[in-house]
Structures are given as C-alpha cells and as structure tokens.
Amino acid sequence: MPPLTNLYHPVLAAFLASAPMLAHGETVHTQGVALDVQTLVTGLDHPWAVEILPDDAIVITERAGTLRILKDGKLSGPVAGMPVVHSESQGGLLDVALSPDFATDRTLFFTATQDYDAGVGIVVFSGRLSEDSQSIAGIKMLYRSPHPGHRAANMGSRLAFAPDKSLFVTIGDQFLPDRAQDMMDDHGSVIHINRDGTPAAGNPFPDGAKGLPQLWSKGHRNPQGIAFDSMDGVLYTVEHGARGGDEVNRPKAGRNYGWPVISYGVNYNGSSIGIGTEAPGYEQPLHYWDPSIAPGAMLVYRGKMFPEWDGDLLVTALKAQRISRLDRNDDGKIIGEETFLAKTHGRLRDIKEMPDGSLLVTTDQNNGALLRIARAKGS
C-alpha cells in the first residue's frame, strides 16, 4: 500500500472532530507519550482486518465472512457479493488490502479460507467495490494454495503491496510443519504475485523446477503480520512460534527461516523442536519472544503523530493482549521493547496507521471492537 504518512484528509479530520462516539476516551501512559484510546464501534464478530478508503471510510473484515464499512460514525450492513468462506476455528474472511490504484480502480484484495480438493486452504481474491460501497463485483480468484490441509488453523494470510505494486502474501503451515521445508508446497511461506495472480518478477524459482514459482521465502510457521517500511521499502513479517519462538523476520528472496528445523520455542508438550536454535543455511530472526505473545499483525510506524516512534515496529498480540513497540536504532536494529494496552482490551488483532498518524486496532472477540489510538491532548 502506498505510504499515507504525509497526506492530509480534511474529511477524516472533520469526522474525528465531530463524531459523538469519538469523544475523549481513556488515557494510557507510555514511556514517552500519553495516549487517548477511543472506541469507534463495538459489536463486531471477530474483526480480522481494517483498511482506510480515500474518502476516509474504514473497511472491516469479520472472520465469519462479512465485509463492513464504517463511515461518518455509522457501521454498514454486510457488503453484498462476497464469496462463501470456510468459517471455523482460525479460518474465514481474513485480511483485506486496497489496490495501489484504488482511487481509479476501486479494487479490494482479500484472503479467505475455502473448502476445495477435500481440504481447506487459503485463497486470494480481488473485487471491485461499488461507488456507494454497498457491494463487491467482478470477484476474481487470484491464487489458491495448491495443497490444502485439513485444519483451519495456522493459516497466516496477511497481504502487503510492495513499492512496485506487486503483492506479498503470508501462508501458514496449517499444523503441517514438514511442508514448511517443501519447496513444492506453499505452506510455511511468503509468496509473491502480481495483481493478476501470476508469479512476480524476482522470485527464486521462476521456472518452477526446484520450487513453486510464487515462492519468495520458506521456513515460516504462522506469519500473521507483514509490512513494508515506507521509508526504505524493506519487508518485515512477524510469526507465531509454538510454545515460545514468536519471531520478527526480514524475508528475502530464496531465504529459509528455519521452521521446523530450528526454533527458539518448544512443542506444546514441552519436547524440543528440530535441531536447536541455529544451523547453517537457516536465517536468524531479528527478534523473538519466549514465552510467546501470539502476534496478530504489525506495522512500521512512520506517522507524524508519534515522532518518538519513527521507524519502530508495532506488533499486536492475541495471547498477551497488548501492543509491543520494538524500538529500532538508526541502523534498523531492534534495541528494546515497550508494551502498552496490556490486558485492557482483550485479544488485539490488526493494526493500521491512519493518515493523521493515529492507529486503528481491532479486538478479536465475539463482541469485537475497533479502537483508535491517538496522542492525548497536552502530551
């Protein structure tokens, strides 16, 4: 998605200033700044992802399979025309991303789990949002995992557009760890495709002889966060380990990130994983958590509202129910961690930067909410 850091949206400013539900919320103090946490809407069914439209409406996916629009403080009914999804466990309607040319093509890209070939797998779709944002038309299936599993869990399923407008998609191992090392399988990978679904340029196996032509990197377990740094175009992911071993990685073409050969976690029964924490031919994470926090999503912050956080990674957590701010130095190295909103709003799933630099965060619950995190007045 193109960087929004330097854009000013007068409609958004008016919306935030006038909507009754956006009156001053709760104040949360962090190391360098006080935060104003506002609840924009409640009653959502496990909201998984959000995106901001050019008219400042907010697109929300609900895992059960519905797409909704929040505009002028009002939540729409389900957007018509969405495909049927396999909604069970961790599966359903998952991520959503705007086309880099949304202003002219009004195209949304989204991921979902579906039943096919006697299994359940990840599918990437695109479709055109109507001018009144009430329906989706021209649904196209761009990519479908070639070897579906039998369990709607560890699905990955995040989307990120590169500066060249190609699309990166994370695919989890679906609790089939050995597939994360099979180059002819997309489980446990980051894939790289064009907007029409064809393999993108720069992938390590373009002819498909030694690996799927869509593969970018392998050896991931369950990458549920992906983001580009709008400053330098570097790609980052965050993924779930088992018991411990959640990782932040910098996926590069053809690199192997180790799962399940190496890991900083252990199996759920306490037994060891693979051959240890490092081995030749496998990349080390930039950062890992032990015990696990169960990361939900991530972004590289470049907004104006919190200059103290410029370049830092913000990671939501499901199990730990918090936001982790990973402090980076000028060389991009992670040098510290601060946490906030710990255990105050439940499981935190998606996080997005708004045009004014504030943050949108979803809570992954039956009665899910959309939060806005802004700088508190006087801070």
N, C-alpha and C positions, 0 to 999 in steps of 0.2 A: 504493500500500500504506500502511495507517495507520502512523504513526511508532511504533517499538518502543523508543525511547530510554529511557523511564522505567519499562519493565516489568522485573520480576524473575522469573526462571524457576527454581524450585528443582530441577526435573528436569534442566534444562540444567546447572546448577551441579554437580549430583551426577555427571552424565555426564562433564563436563570434568575433574572431580577424580579419577574412578575409572578411566576407560578406559585400559588399558595403552598404547595407541598414542599417547596424548596426554601422555606424559611430556615433560619439558623438551626442547625441540628446539634449534635453532641460534639464537644471539643475533646480532641485526643492529642496529648502532648508527646512529641518525639524529641530526639536529641537536639535538633536544630530548629524546629518549627512546630507550631501548633496547627492542628488540622481540624477542619469543620467537616463532619461526616453527616451527610444528608441522605435520607431515604427517598428515592424518586418514585418508586412503585413497589408494592408487595403483591402477594397472591399469585406469583409465577410458579410454574410447575418445573422445578429443576432447570432454571435458566442456565444454558451452557455457554453462550457466546453473545457478544454485542458488537455492533458496528455503528458508526455515525455517518448519516447521509449528508450530502451537500446542503440540504435545507435544514440540517440540524436535528431532524428526526433520528431516533435511535432504533435500530433493528435488533430484535432479541430472538434467539432460538430457545425453544423449550424442548427438553430431551424427549418428551412424549411424541413429538413430531410436528409441533406448531411453530410458525413464524409470526411474530407480532411486531407492531410498530408503536413506539411511544413518541407522541408529538403534541406539543403545546400542553403537556401535562396529562394527556389522555392516552390510555392504552387501547389499541385496536383489538378487534377480534382476530381469529386466525386468518392469516393471508391465504387466499384461495389458490389452488393449483399446485400445492406442494406434493411431492411423491410420497407413497406409503413407505414407512420405515419400520425396521425391527426394533421396537422399543422394549428393552428388557435389560436388567442389570445396568451395565455401563453403556449400553447401546441405545441408539435412537437418532434424532436430529442433533447434530453436534456443532461444528464450527461454521462460521459464516465470514465471508470477506467480500469487500467491494472490488469490482473491476478497477484497475488503474485508470480506466477511461469511463468511469461510471457517469460522469456528467453528460456524456454523449450517448453511451450505450445502455445505461441503467441495468447493467448485468450484475447479479449476485452470484458468488461461488459458495458452495456449502458442501459439507460432508455429512454422511449418514451411514448407519448400518442397515443392510438389507439381507433378506434371505435369497440365496441362489446356490445352484450346484450342490444341494444337500448340506449347505452350511450357512454361516453368516459372515459377512465381510464388509469392509469399508468401500464406499462408493463416493466419488467426487462428481458433483453436478454443477451446472450453471443454468441460469434462467433470467429472464428479463422482468424486472419489477415494473408494474404498470405506473402510469403517471400519477394516479391517485393512491399508489402504494397499497392497493387492496388485493392484488392478485399477482401471481407469477405465471409467465407464459414462456413457451419455447424451451421447456426443460430439456437439457441435454446431459447424457451420462458421459463424462469425460474420461473417467478412469474407474476401473473396478479391480479390487485385489484378486489376482488370478487364482489363488488357492485359499478359499475361505476356510475359517476354522469352525469350531462347533460351540464356541462360548463367546458371548458378547461382553468381553472384558479385556482390559489392557489393549484398547483399540487405538491409542494415540489420537490421530485425527485432527491436528491443527493445520491451518493454512497460513502462508505468508507469501506475499508477492515481492519478488526481487526488484532492484532498481531497473532491470531491463524488461520488466513486466512479465517474466516467466514466473511459474508458481511452484512453491515448495510445499510438500505435504508430509506430515509425520504419520507413520504406521507402527502400531504396537505389535508385540509378539503374540497376543491373544493367549497367553499362558502356553505357548508352544516355543520354548526358549531355543531349541536347536535350530529352528527356522531363521533365527536372527543371524546365523552364520552361513546360511544357504544363499548364495548369490543368485540363484534362480527363483528365489522366493522374496516377496516384498515385506514379510513380517520382520519387525525389528529394524526398520529402515527410515531414512528420509528419501523421498522420491522427488524428482524434478521434472516437471512437464510444462509444455506450452499451454496457452489458454484454450487451445482446441483439443487438448488431451494428448498430443503427440509428445514423444520424448524430447526434452530440451537440449540445446547445444551445451557441450561441456561435461556431459555425464561420462563416467569412466568406462561404460560398456556399450558404446553406441551401436555396435553390430549385433549385440545380444549373444555373442558366442560364449562369453565367460560370466555373464551376469545379465539380469534384466536391463534393457536399455533405459528404463525410467529411474534406475537406482542412482542415488547420489552418495549416500553413506550407509553403513551397516553396523550391526552390533549394538543397537539400541534396545532397551526393554519396553518402555511405555512412554514415549516422548509426548507429553500433553501441553507443552509450551514451545513456541517458536517465534522468533522475532529478528528483524534486521535492525541494525543500528543505522538510523537515518543520516548520521554524520559521516560514516566511512563505508557503509554497505556490508558490514560483516554480519554473518548469520550466527545466531545462537539458538540452542534448544535447552530445555530442562525436562528431565525424565524421572519416572518412578523407579526406584530400586525395589528389592524385595523387603526384607527387614533391614533397613539402612541402605545406604548406597544410592540415594537420590542424587542425580548428577546435573551439573551445568556443563554443556559441551559447545564446542565451536565446530560444527560439521563441515568437513572439507571433502571435495570430490575423491571417491575411492578409498577414504579412510575407514578403519574399523574401530569402533568404540567399545568393543570387548565383550558385551553380554552374549552368552553366559560364561565365557571363558575366564574373564576377570571381573571382579566386583568388589566394592567396599561394603557390601551388605552380606547377609546370610539368608538361607532359605527360611520360610515361615516356621519350620520345625526346628530351627537352630543349627542345622547342618551347614557345612561350608559350601560355597559356590565356586565351581571351576578350580583353577589352579592358584588362586591368590588375587592380589590387588594390582599386579602389573606383570607384563610379559612382552617380549619382542613382537612387534607387528601390531600392537594394540595401543590406541591413544589413551592418554590420561585425561580425566575431567578437569575443567578449570576450577571446579568447586564441588564438594559433595557434602551431604548431610548424613549423619549417623548419630542418633536414630533418625528414621525417615520423617519427613514433613508431609509427604504426598502432594507434590506440586501440581497446581491446576492450570496455570498459564504464566506467561512472563512478558515483559516489555523492556526495552532500553529507553530510559527516560531522557527526553531532550526538550521538554517543555519549558516555558518561561515562568510558570507559577512557583516552581520549586527549584531555583537555580542551585541550591545546595546539593541537589540530587543529580545534577547534569552528568549524563553518561552512566549512571548507576543502573543495575538490573533490579527490577521489581518483580517479585515472584509471589503469586498467591499460593495458599496451602489449604488442602482439604482436611486431612487428618489433624494437622497442627492448628488449623483455623486461625490463620494470621497472614499478614503480608511480611515478606522478608525483603529488606533493601540491602543488596550486595554492593558495598562501596568499592569503586574502582579508582585506581590512580591514573595518572596521565598516560601510562603505558597500557592501560586496559586490564591490569592485574587486579584480581579481587583481593582486597586487603582487610575487609571487615564486614560485619553483618549487624544490622539493626532490625528488630521486629516490632510491629505495631498492629493494632486491632486484634490482639491475641485473645481468643476465646470470647469475643464480644458479639460476633455476628454469625457464628456458625461456620460451615464449610465455605471457603471462598474459592470461586472457580475462575472466571475470566477477569482480565484487567486490560483496559484500553485507555490511552491518553486522548483527552478531548482537545479541540482546537485552542482553548484558552489555557491548556496545561494542567487542568484538573483531571481527575481519574474517575473512570467508571469501573465498578466492581460488581460481579454477580455472586449471589449466595446460592449454593447448590443444595436446595432443600425443597420439600413438598410445598411449603409456603415461601418460595424463594423471593428474594428482593433484588432490586437494582440500587446500588449506592453510588453517590458522588462524593469524592474526597477532594476538598478544596483547602486553600490556605485560610486559616482563621483570621478574622479581622484583627489588625493590630499586631500580627505575628511577623 
